[in-house]
Amino acid sequence: MNANKHIITIVISLLVAYIGFYPIYACNKAPIEQYTRADSKELVEQQISVNAIALGLMDILFFYDQETEESTALHKSQAMGGQLTNIEDIVPIIKFLTTDGWWINGQTIFADGGYTTR
């Protein structure tokens, strides 16, 4: 990559959620946080920022056959407005990280309406 570029990895915030039923997902996605930190240090001299955005649950990315009406309602109840994340909620964050937020580096930003907290 050329200097002054950005790497943004998209994950779902379940990687840190303290909730049953998804431990394998969390174990598989957790290394992304370490990758983000490690690569941000490796690429800092080239002025390449590396960040991750942990989305809240989304209909299009998450709900598989094992979900029930009750589990869907539970997930919705855990975030602001009782709703799942929409892609429109995330686009401004990506734009910010690639423009005015260029100084943010090595972070996992949880944009999930409060579904998880850190």
N, C-alpha and C positions, 0 to 999 in steps of 0.2 A: 504494500500500500504506500501511497505517497503521504508526505507529511500533512498535518492538519486535517486528518480524516477521523472517522468515528466508527467504532464497532459497537453495536447495540444488540444484545442477545435478549430475546423475548422468552420468558418462562411464565408459568402459572404459580401464583403465590402458595399453592399447596406444598411447595418445597419446604416451607417452614410451619405449615399449619399443624396444630396439635389436635388432630382429628383422626379417627379410625378409618379404615377401609382403603387408604391410599398410601400405605408405607412404601410399597415398591416404587410408586411414582416419585415420592419424595427422595428416596435413596438414589434414584437414577438422575434426578435433576439437581440435587445438592452440589455436585461438583462444578456446576456452572458458576456458582459464587466464587469458588476458589480460582477457577479459570479467569474470571473477570478481574480478580485482585492480582493474580500473577501476571497476566498479560498486560495489565495497565502499567505495571512496573517495567516490564520488558520493552514496551513500546513508547514510554514517556519521552525518551530522547528524540524519537521521531515525531513527537507531537501528535500521536494518535491516541485518542481517548478510548477507553474500553469500559462499558457499563452494561448492566442488565436491568431490564424492567420486568418485575414480577406482577403480572396482571391478576386481577381478580378472576373469578370463574366466569366463563363465557359460554353461552349456549353452543356456539360454533366450535369451540375448542375442547369442551369438557364432557358434556353429558353423554354418557354411553348407555348401553342397554341395562346396566345394573342400577341406574338411578330410578328412584320412585318419585311419585308426587310429593311424598313426605320429605325425602332427602333434598329434593329440589327446593322445596319451601324452606327447609332449614338453611341451606346455602344462601338463599336470597335474604333470609332474615339476619344474616351475619354482617351485611354490608349496608352502607348508607342508602336510604331510600328503599330498602327492601328489594334491591334489584341486582342483577348480575352486571358485570362490566360490559360496556359497549366499546367497540373499536374507536368510536369518536371520543371516548374518554382518554385514550392513549395517544392519539396522534399529536396533540399539543405537547406532550412530554417529549416525544421523539423529536419534534421540531425544535424544542427548547435545547435539548442536549446537543443538537447539531448546529446551533447558532449561539445564542447568548449564554447557554450553559456549557460552552466548550471547556470550561475550567473544571467541571465535574468529571472525576476519573476514578475508576476502580470501585464503583458503587453498584449495589443492587437496590433499585428504587421500587418500593412496594406501592403500586398504584391499584389498589383493590377495594377502595371504599371502606377501609377499616376491617376487612375480613380477617386480616392478620395484623398484628402489631409487633414492633421491635423496639 
